């Protein structure tokens, strides 16, 4: 039997915006991707801390980017092709987890700079 996830909804203080990619015909036989806001919602946003050795390795690769953990009320249809905007920064979605298996709460892990795919 799994433990029930409990979360205090008063912690949902950070406004995030979720964008979905939309293909746009470029008139030359190809297409370009534009981003359309599909949802604006309050969430709890915290920074994901990486271990020192991981941080040093990423810094040497010049890929040290901010990672965030976002907890929000369950939002059906949100997937890893989308991106999240928070505090004028864009984040690509790394993972989405249904925290209570009852579609009550979601955890989304995002990484800065990966939302321009």
Number of C-alpha atoms within 10 A of each C-alpha: 3 6 6 10 11 10 14 7 14 8 13 17 12 16 14 20 17 20 21 18 18 12 11 12 11 10 8 6 6 9 12 11 14 12 16 13 14 12 13 13 14 17 22 20 21 13 12 14 12 12 8 9 9 12 15 13 12 14 12 10 9 9 11 15 14 15 20 21 17 22 25 22 19 17 14 8 7 17 14 15 13 22 28 24 18 15 9 6 11 20 23 21 23 18 13 16 13 16 20 15 12 10 12 15 19 20 19 21 21 25 21 20 16 15 22 14 10
